[in-house]
Amino acid sequence: MTNTDLLSPYSAGPLGLLPNRMVMAPMTRARAAADGTPLPVVADHYAQRASAGLIVTEGIWPSSRGQSGWRYPGLQTAAHIEGWRRVTDAVHAAGGRIYAQLMHGGRNGHPLARIDGDLPLAPSAVTPPGHAHGPDGTKPDYVAPREMTRDDIRTAVQDFVAAARNAVAAGFDGVELHGANSYLIHQFLADNTNLRDDEYGRGSVADRIRFAVEVVRAVADAIGAARLGLRLSPGNPQFGMAEADPGPVYRALLDEIDGLGLAYLHLTDNDRYPALADLRPRWHGILIGNVGENGDPTTREAGEAVLASGLADLVSYGRGFISNPDLPARLAAGAPLQEIDAAHLYTNGARGYTDYPFLERELVSAQTSTST
C-alpha cells in the first residue's frame, strides 16, 4: 500500500533513507561573489533547511561558458569547490542530504552578466524574451546568442562532466542536471529554441533528444548513475519556451535513459501537458514530482495527493522553503507559513535569506510575550 504521509521516512534506491518525502527544489538566489564562489551565508541558508528529505541547490554553472546571471554560483574552480565544501559540510553536520544542480544557461545570458563578457551560446541564435540579471541590479535586455558548433556541443558535455566531478570533490551527495525551465538542455528539446538542421536538431525526435542523452550518459559514466538526477519540465512555457507536442520527445528521452540506474527523475507537471501521468509509466526509478511550477505554492494536502496518486515517490517544494527554513516542522504542526521577503530575493546578503525565524523560536517568543 502506498504511504501518502508526506512527513514519513522514505527509503528506496540510491537515495538511501530520507527523514521525509519533501525535497527542497532548486531556487536561484544570487548569493555568490563576483567570481561565482558561494558566499559564507550560503552555508547558513542550506544548513537551516537540512530537515528537508533532500536539498537540491540553486542552479550552478558548470563553466563560465554556461553562466547566465551575475553572482550566480559556479563549480569550475578550486575556489568554487572550497566554497561549496563549506556548504556541504554545514548541511551534513545538520543531518541533511544535498545535491548540486548543474545549470548551463544557454541563451539565458548577457555579456554584462558573464565573467568572460562574451556572448552566450545556444542551440540556435534565438533571442529570449525579457532581461538578464546584470551587475548592481541592472537588467539588460537579452541578446541573440551565438549558435553552438559541434565542437561547442562537445565542450558543453565535458563542462557538465568536469563540474559533476567537482561537485563530488566538494562533498555533494549527488548531482542534478537541469534539463528544465528554459536552460540549455531544455533549449535543445524545445521547438522554438532548437532550429538546427543537423543531428542535434529538427530531423527527428532522436535528434532533438541527442544532447540531453549525451550529457546524462557522460555524467553518469563520470560519477556513477546512482549519484545523478535529472530535472525536466515538459511543456513549460516559462521564459519564452514553446513545445507544441512534448509527449513524443520526453517519452523518447525517458526510454533512452530509464535503464541507466539514475538516482531519480525530477519532473514538473503543468496544465498544458500532464507530464506526471504520461511519463510515470515509462520511469522505473525514483520520481520526484513538482506541481507548484506556474501555479499556487504546494500545500501539504497537494503534496500528499500526488503521493496518493502513485505518480511520484517524493514531492519538491520551492517557495515554501524560501521563508520557512523548517518547513517540514511547520507542516507537521499545521502552523501558518511565513511570507516571502520579495524585495530581497536576489540581493547579496543575509536579509531575506537566512533571517526567517524557526517555528520553535516563534513559539518561545510568543510565550515570553504572554508571560510578561
C-alpha positions in Angstrom: 0.0 0.0 0.0 1.3 3.5 -0.9 2.3 5.6 2.0 0.8 9.0 1.4 2.2 10.7 4.5 4.5 13.5 3.2 6.3 13.6 6.6 7.0 9.8 6.8 10.5 8.4 6.2 11.3 7.2 2.7 13.9 4.5 1.8 14.4 3.2 -1.7 17.1 3.1 -4.3 20.3 5.1 -4.3 19.0 8.0 -2.2 19.1 5.8 0.9 17.0 6.7 4.0 15.3 10.1 3.9 13.6 11.5 7.0 10.6 12.7 5.0 9.3 12.8 1.4 9.8 16.6 0.9 12.5 17.7 -1.4 13.7 21.3 -1.4 13.5 22.4 -5.0 16.4 24.4 -6.6 15.8 28.2 -6.5 18.2 30.9 -7.8 19.1 33.4 -5.1 22.3 35.1 -6.4 24.3 34.8 -3.2 27.8 34.3 -4.8 30.8 36.5 -5.1 31.5 38.1 -8.5 33.7 35.1 -9.4 30.9 32.6 -8.7 32.2 31.4 -5.3 29.2 30.9 -2.9 29.3 33.4 0.0 29.6 32.1 3.6 25.9 32.9 4.1 25.0 30.2 1.6 26.2 27.6 4.0 24.0 29.0 6.7 21.0 29.1 4.3 21.2 25.4 3.3 22.1 24.2 6.8 18.9 25.9 8.1 16.9 23.8 5.7 18.6 20.5 6.4 15.3 19.0 7.7 14.2 18.6 4.1 14.3 15.0 3.0 16.7 16.1 0.2 18.0 19.5 -0.8 18.7 20.4 -4.4 20.8 23.6 -4.7 20.1 26.6 -6.9 21.4 26.2 -10.4 25.2 26.2 -10.5 27.0 27.0 -13.8 29.4 24.2 -14.9 31.8 26.6 -16.6 31.8 30.3 -17.3 30.6 29.4 -20.8 27.3 28.5 -19.2 26.9 31.4 -16.8 23.5 33.1 -17.1 23.3 35.7 -14.3 25.6 37.9 -12.3 26.6 36.5 -8.9 25.1 33.1 -9.8 27.4 30.4 -8.4 29.8 28.2 -10.3 31.5 24.8 -9.9 34.6 25.3 -12.1 37.5 26.5 -10.0 39.2 25.4 -6.8 37.7 28.4 -5.0 34.2 27.2 -6.1 34.9 23.8 -4.7 36.2 25.1 -1.4 33.1 27.4 -1.1 30.7 24.6 -1.8 32.6 22.3 0.6 31.7 24.7 3.4 28.0 24.4 2.3 28.0 20.6 2.2 29.9 20.3 5.5 27.3 22.5 7.1 24.3 20.6 5.7 25.8 17.2 6.7 26.6 18.5 10.2 22.9 19.4 10.5 21.9 15.9 9.4 20.9 16.8 5.8 21.5 15.5 2.3 22.3 17.8 -0.6 22.6 17.5 -4.4 24.2 20.2 -6.7 22.0 21.3 -9.6 24.2 21.9 -12.6 22.6 24.6 -14.8 24.1 25.7 -18.2 22.3 28.9 -19.1 22.5 28.5 -22.8 20.8 31.5 -24.4 19.8 32.9 -21.0 22.7 35.2 -20.5 24.2 38.6 -21.4 27.8 39.8 -21.8 27.3 42.2 -18.9 26.2 39.3 -16.7 29.0 37.0 -17.5 32.5 36.9 -16.1 34.1 36.5 -19.5 31.9 39.2 -21.1 31.2 37.0 -24.1 28.0 36.1 -25.9 26.0 33.2 -24.5 25.9 30.0 -26.6 22.7 28.2 -27.5 21.4 25.5 -29.9 20.2 28.3 -32.3 20.6 32.1 -32.4 17.1 32.8 -31.0 16.9 35.8 -28.6 15.0 35.0 -25.4 12.4 37.5 -24.1 12.9 39.6 -21.0 16.0 40.7 -19.1 19.2 39.2 -17.7 20.4 39.6 -14.1 23.3 42.0 -14.5 25.8 43.7 -12.1 24.5 46.1 -9.4 20.8 45.2 -10.0 20.9 46.1 -13.7 18.6 44.1 -16.0 19.9 44.4 -19.6 17.7 43.1 -22.4 18.7 39.6 -23.6 20.8 39.5 -26.8 20.9 37.0 -29.6 23.2 34.1 -28.5 25.8 32.5 -30.8 24.7 29.2 -32.3 26.8 26.4 -31.0 29.1 24.5 -33.3 29.6 20.7 -32.9 32.8 21.5 -31.0 30.9 23.8 -28.7 28.4 21.0 -28.0 31.2 18.5 -27.2 32.7 21.1 -24.9 29.4 21.7 -23.1 29.1 18.0 -22.4 32.6 17.9 -21.0 31.9 21.0 -18.9 29.0 19.2 -17.3 31.3 16.2 -16.6 34.0 18.3 -15.1 31.6 20.2 -12.9 30.0 16.9 -11.7 33.4 15.7 -10.6 34.0 19.0 -8.8 30.6 18.5 -7.1 31.7 15.2 -5.7 35.0 16.7 -4.7 33.1 19.4 -2.8 31.2 16.8 -0.8 27.8 16.8 -2.5 25.8 13.6 -2.2 25.0 13.8 -5.9 24.2 16.0 -8.9 21.0 17.0 -10.6 21.2 18.1 -14.3 19.0 21.0 -15.0 17.1 20.0 -18.1 14.1 22.2 -17.4 12.8 25.8 -17.2 14.4 27.2 -20.4 18.1 26.3 -19.7 20.5 24.7 -22.2 19.3 21.1 -22.1 15.7 22.3 -22.4 16.6 24.6 -25.3 17.8 21.5 -27.3 14.4 19.8 -26.5 12.0 22.7 -27.3 10.5 23.6 -30.7 11.3 27.3 -30.8 14.8 27.3 -29.4 16.3 24.4 -31.5 16.1 25.3 -35.2 19.2 23.3 -36.1 19.2 21.1 -39.2 21.9 18.8 -38.1 21.9 15.6 -35.9 21.2 17.8 -32.8 18.1 19.4 -34.4 14.8 19.1 -36.1 15.4 16.0 -38.2 13.7 13.7 -35.7 12.8 13.2 -32.1 16.1 11.2 -31.8 18.0 14.3 -32.9 16.2 16.6 -30.6 17.0 14.5 -27.5 20.6 13.7 -28.5 22.3 16.4 -26.5 20.3 15.5 -23.3 21.1 11.8 -23.7 24.8 12.5 -24.3 25.1 14.7 -21.2 23.2 12.2 -19.0 25.4 9.3 -20.1 28.6 11.2 -19.9 28.0 12.4 -16.3 26.7 9.0 -15.2 29.9 7.4 -16.6 32.0 10.0 -14.7 30.4 10.0 -11.2 28.1 6.9 -11.3 24.5 6.9 -12.3 23.4 6.4 -8.7 24.7 9.9 -7.9 22.8 11.5 -10.8 19.4 13.0 -11.1 17.7 14.8 -14.0 15.1 17.6 -13.8 12.7 18.1 -16.7 9.7 20.4 -17.2 7.9 19.2 -20.4 5.7 21.9 -22.0 6.7 24.6 -19.5 6.2 27.9 -21.3 8.4 30.0 -18.9 10.9 32.4 -20.4 9.5 32.1 -24.0 9.8 28.3 -24.4 7.4 26.6 -26.8 6.7 22.8 -27.1 3.6 22.1 -29.2 3.6 18.4 -28.5 6.1 17.5 -25.8 4.9 13.9 -25.3 6.8 12.1 -28.0 10.0 14.0 -27.2 10.0 13.2 -23.5 8.8 9.7 -23.9 11.7 9.0 -26.2 14.1 10.7 -23.8 13.0 8.6 -20.9 13.2 5.4 -23.0 16.8 6.2 -23.6 17.8 6.8 -20.0 15.4 4.8 -17.9 17.7 1.8 -17.7 20.8 3.7 -16.6 20.0 3.5 -12.9 19.8 7.2 -12.2 19.2 8.4 -8.6 15.9 10.0 -9.6 13.9 11.9 -12.2 12.6 15.3 -11.0 9.6 16.1 -13.1 7.5 19.3 -13.2 3.8 19.0 -14.1 1.7 21.7 -15.7 -1.8 22.3 -17.1 -0.7 22.2 -20.7 0.8 18.7 -20.5 0.2 16.2 -17.7 3.8 15.1 -17.5 3.5 13.0 -14.4 0.6 11.0 -15.7 2.1 10.5 -19.1 5.7 9.7 -18.1 5.5 7.9 -14.8 4.8 4.6 -16.5 8.0 4.9 -18.5 10.2 5.6 -15.5 11.1 2.7 -13.2 13.2 4.6 -10.7 12.5 7.2 -8.0 10.4 10.1 -9.3 10.2 13.5 -7.6 7.1 15.4 -8.6 6.7 19.1 -8.6 3.2 20.5 -9.0 3.7 24.1 -8.0 5.5 25.5 -11.1 3.5 28.3 -12.6 0.8 27.8 -10.0 -0.1 28.2 -6.4 2.5 27.2 -3.8 2.2 23.5 -3.0 0.4 22.7 0.3 0.8 19.6 2.4 -2.6 18.3 1.1 -1.5 18.9 -2.5 1.8 17.1 -1.9 0.0 14.1 -0.3 -2.4 14.0 -3.2 0.5 13.5 -5.5 1.8 10.7 -3.4 -1.6 9.1 -3.2 -1.9 9.1 -6.9 1.2 7.0 -7.3 2.6 9.4 -9.8 5.6 10.4 -7.6 7.6 9.0 -4.7 8.7 12.3 -3.4 7.4 15.9 -3.8 9.5 19.0 -4.3 8.7 22.3 -2.6 10.2 25.6 -3.7 8.6 28.9 -2.4 7.7 27.3 1.0 11.3 26.7 1.8 12.3 30.3 1.0 10.6 31.8 4.0 10.2 28.7 6.2 13.6 27.0 6.9 11.8 24.4 9.0 9.0 23.8 6.5 8.5 20.1 7.5 8.0 21.1 11.1 5.6 23.8 10.2 3.5 21.4 8.1 3.6 18.8 10.8 2.3 21.4 13.3 -0.3 22.9 11.0 1.4 26.2 11.6 0.9 29.2 9.3 3.7 29.8 6.7 5.7 33.0 6.7 5.6 35.4 3.8 8.5 35.8 1.4 10.6 39.0 1.6 10.3 39.6 -2.1 12.4 42.8 -2.0 15.4 40.8 -1.0 15.1 37.6 -3.1 18.1 38.3 -5.3 20.1 40.7 -3.1 23.5 39.6 -1.9 23.2 39.4 1.9 21.5 37.6 4.8 18.3 39.7 4.7 15.5 37.8 3.1 17.8 34.7 3.0 18.8 33.5 6.5 16.8 35.8 8.7 13.5 33.9 8.7 12.6 32.6 12.2 12.1 29.0 13.0 8.8 27.9 14.5 10.4 27.0 17.8 11.8 30.5 18.2 8.4 32.0 17.3 6.7 29.9 20.0 9.3 30.8 22.6 8.9 34.5 21.7 5.1 34.3 21.9 5.3 32.5 25.3 7.7 35.2 26.6 5.4 38.0 25.4 2.4 36.3 27.1 4.2 35.8 30.4 5.3 39.4 30.6 
